[in-house]
Amino acid sequence: MPELPEVAAIADYVDGRAAGLPIRRVDVASLAVLKTADPPYSALAGRIVESVSRIGKYLIIRTMPGPDTANSPDPVIVMVIHLSRAGWLRWSDGLSQTPPRPGGKGPIALRVHCGLPGEGFDVTEAGTQKRLAVWIVREVGEVDRIATLGPDVLAVGRDEFGAILSGTTGRIKNVLTDQRVLAGVGNAYSDEILHTAKLSPFASAKSLSPEQIDALYNGVHSVLTDAIGRLEGQTVARLKSEKRTGLRVHARTGLPCPVCGETIREVAFADRSFQYCPTCQTGGKVLADRRMSRLLK
């Protein structure tokens, strides 16, 4: 799943190529990804890409009227994209001018032609769980999911971070990945942050000591800023592999911990899993690998 560092890198990459370019047309191969109908996606044709940025794990593509849409009643139309678990964005200088077939079996959900013929990007989704979502709105706040986001995890100060944790009763792993509490962190980077902070994924957020909160806060910033730095300037096509090279525990089940050499363990659920190091994070205890996991006695 693309998280804050990847979404920030995608936004920066596309902004550097699309900002200032006209949108010639938008092709939709999967109407199911569109979560809004007014304004229609066709209203983007003829508009200019003003900027590409992010809010949490959402891509925000702002557009303004172009010469052919100068009389548009909408000074701003925004495309909001949530890539979810298996979505991605692919920039190309050689996009096919033939629209993707609606309802086809390929991964393309939406194609945006901008700039010269052939320039633009595809929004894709692999797998069978279709969770990719696209909104076309006049104001970002019209997207309910964004309206309910918590503060950006990198914009929160230490005191506010501590106050947020003290006001929750959940496991710290769940708190870090709950976008309504803190926006930006998903499954992979929460594993990395907890490993860096030497905290069990099942520790209670409300019960953390000031020293543990300090370690967690520092872990959030060190892990995410390091990832952002590594991904900066990379092409979108290289982001996934570059992300994997920087992971120390996530998706490394059975491999040695790079800090202590202990075997990385996993807790698996029906549709996801997370990894941790017993020595670094749980005092050597192994977490039960079942949905209602708890420390083995």
FIDO-107124 format. One line per 3 residues: number of its first residue (from 1); their letters; for each residue x, y, z of C-alpha. Coordinates in steps of 0.2 Angstrom, whole numbers. Layout:
BEGIN
NUM) a) X/Y/Z; ... .
% end
This chain:
BEGIN
1) mpe) 0/0/0; 7/17/-5; 10/27/11 .
4) lpe) 15/45/15; 33/44/8; 27/36/-8 .
7) vaa) 12/47/-11; 23/62/-7; 36/56/-20 .
10) iad) 22/52/-33; 15/70/-30; 32/78/-32 .
13) yvd) 36/68/-48; 19/71/-57; 19/90/-51 .
16) gra) 36/92/-59; 29/85/-76; 11/90/-76 .
19) agl) 9/107/-68; 5/120/-81; 0/107/-94 .
22) pir) -18/106/-101; -28/91/-98; -34/85/-116 .
25) rvd) -46/72/-110; -49/59/-96; -53/41/-100 .
28) vas) -62/30/-87; -60/11/-89; -69/8/-72 .
31) lav) -84/19/-68; -83/10/-51; -68/20/-45 .
34) lkt) -77/37/-47; -85/41/-31; -93/57/-37 .
37) adp) -103/63/-52; -104/82/-51; -94/89/-58 .
40) pys) -92/75/-71; -75/69/-75; -77/76/-93 .
43) ala) -76/94/-85; -58/91/-83; -55/92/-101 .
46) gri) -47/109/-106; -42/114/-89; -24/117/-83 .
49) ves) -15/106/-70; -11/119/-56; -2/108/-44 .
52) vsr) -1/90/-38; 1/88/-19; -5/76/-5 .
55) igk) -15/76/10; -11/61/21; -11/46/9 .
58) yli) -22/55/-4; -16/63/-20; -23/80/-24 .
61) irt) -23/86/-42; -29/104/-42; -34/112/-59 .
64) mpg) -39/129/-65; -48/135/-81; -38/135/-97 .
67) pdt) -41/145/-113; -55/133/-119; -63/133/-102 .
70) ans) -61/151/-97; -80/153/-95; -81/138/-83 .
73) pdp) -91/143/-67; -79/133/-57; -62/142/-53 .
76) viv) -55/126/-46; -59/107/-49; -49/95/-39 .
79) mvi) -46/76/-43; -43/67/-27; -35/49/-28 .
82) hls) -34/36/-15; -23/22/-21; -28/11/-7 .
85) rag) -19/-6/-6; -15/-11/-24; -17/6/-33 .
88) wlr) -3/15/-42; 0/29/-54; 11/27/-70 .
91) wsd) 17/42/-79; 21/40/-98; 27/50/-112 .
94) gls) 19/37/-124; 1/34/-118; -10/25/-131 .
97) qtp) -22/37/-139; -35/23/-139; -46/24/-124 .
100) prp) -44/8/-112; -59/-3/-114; -72/0/-101 .
103) ggk) -74/-15/-90; -58/-24/-97; -48/-36/-87 .
106) gpi) -32/-25/-87; -26/-15/-72; -30/2/-79 .
109) alr) -44/11/-70; -42/29/-77; -31/38/-89 .
112) vhc) -27/56/-89; -20/64/-105; -11/80/-102 .
115) glp) 2/90/-112; 7/84/-129; -1/68/-137 .
118) geg) 6/53/-127; 10/63/-111; 0/59/-96 .
121) fdv) -3/45/-83; -13/30/-79; -21/26/-63 .
124) tea) -20/7/-60; -26/-6/-48; -19/-24/-47 .
127) gtq) -28/-39/-39; -47/-43/-37; -50/-32/-21 .
130) krl) -55/-15/-30; -53/-2/-17; -45/12/-28 .
133) avw) -56/28/-27; -56/44/-37; -66/60/-33 .
136) ivr) -69/75/-44; -74/89/-33; -74/108/-31 .
139) evg) -67/108/-14; -56/95/-6; -67/96/10 .
142) evd) -81/88/0; -72/71/1; -79/64/17 .
145) ria) -63/53/20; -52/68/20; -64/78/31 .
148) tlg) -62/65/44; -43/63/43; -33/66/58 .
151) pdv) -18/78/58; -4/74/46; 8/63/56 .
154) lav) 23/74/52; 15/90/56; 11/86/74 .
157) grd) 23/92/88; 29/81/102; 16/88/115 .
160) efg) 1/86/103; 7/69/98; 8/64/117 .
163) ail) -10/71/120; -17/61/105; -10/45/112 .
166) sgt) -16/48/129; -33/51/123; -34/34/114 .
169) tgr) -36/16/121; -31/6/106; -15/-4/103 .
172) ikn) -1/7/96; 0/-2/80; -19/1/77 .
175) vlt) -17/19/82; -3/23/71; -12/16/56 .
178) dqr) -29/24/60; -31/38/48; -44/47/58 .
181) vla) -31/48/72; -15/52/63; -14/53/44 .
184) gvg) -1/46/33; 6/30/41; 1/12/35 .
187) nay) 5/-6/38; 23/-6/32; 30/10/40 .
190) sde) 21/7/56; 31/-9/58; 47/1/54 .
193) ilh) 42/15/67; 38/2/81; 54/-7/78 .
196) tak) 64/9/78; 56/14/94; 58/-4/102 .
199) lsp) 39/-5/106; 28/-20/104; 14/-18/91 .
202) fas) 1/-23/105; 7/-10/118; -7/1/124 .
205) aks) -6/19/117; -13/26/132; -1/17/144 .
208) lsp) 15/23/135; 28/31/147; 35/49/142 .
211) eqi) 51/40/137; 42/28/126; 32/42/118 .
214) dal) 48/51/114; 55/36/106; 39/34/96 .
217) yng) 39/52/91; 57/51/85; 54/35/76 .
220) vhs) 40/42/66; 51/57/60; 67/47/57 .
223) vlt) 58/33/48; 47/44/37; 60/57/33 .
226) dai) 73/44/29; 60/36/17; 56/53/9 .
229) grl) 74/57/7; 77/40/-2; 62/42/-13 .
232) egq) 65/60/-18; 70/62/-36; 66/43/-40 .
235) tva) 54/40/-55; 37/33/-51; 42/16/-58 .
238) rlk) 56/14/-46; 47/19/-30; 41/2/-25 .
241) sek) 58/-7/-26; 66/8/-18; 54/7/-3 .
244) rtg) 58/-12/-1; 76/-9/0; 74/3/15 .
247) lrv) 63/-9/26; 71/-17/41; 57/-28/47 .
250) har) 41/-27/37; 39/-41/24; 55/-49/31 .
253) tgl) 48/-64/40; 61/-77/44; 76/-66/40 .
256) pcp) 88/-59/54; 84/-43/62; 97/-30/56 .
259) vcg) 99/-23/74; 101/-39/84; 101/-54/73 .
262) eti) 85/-62/80; 73/-70/67; 59/-58/62 .
265) rev) 42/-64/67; 25/-62/59; 7/-60/65 .
268) afa) -5/-64/51; -23/-59/50; -36/-64/36 .
271) drs) -31/-50/24; -15/-43/31; 0/-46/42 .
274) fqy) 14/-37/51; 31/-41/56; 42/-37/72 .
277) cpt) 58/-42/81; 55/-51/98; 71/-46/105 .
280) cqt) 70/-28/100; 52/-25/104; 44/-38/115 .
283) ggk) 57/-43/128; 60/-59/118; 42/-65/119 .
286) vla) 33/-71/103; 16/-64/99; 2/-77/96 .
289) drr) -1/-78/77; -20/-76/77; -33/-63/75 .
292) msr) -35/-60/94; -17/-60/97; -9/-58/114 .
295) llk) 8/-62/121; 11/-81/124; 13/-85/142 .
% end
